């Protein structure tokens, strides 16, 4: 019972963190920047090393943890 409670609290923390990180990310549409060629600038090419790239990586990790914990909590092993 204690393990289930701990996993549920961790699950809620992951849910809140995932929601906040998704809201912090920029939209994928280029908008008017694509017309002027801004998408091919230095920042567009090095997106993986920027804060936006880190947010994408953290989102992927949290999404996997979310799915795994959802499955584990649904198995009713505890």
Order of alpha helices (4+ residues) and beta strands (2+ residues): alpha-alpha-alpha-alpha
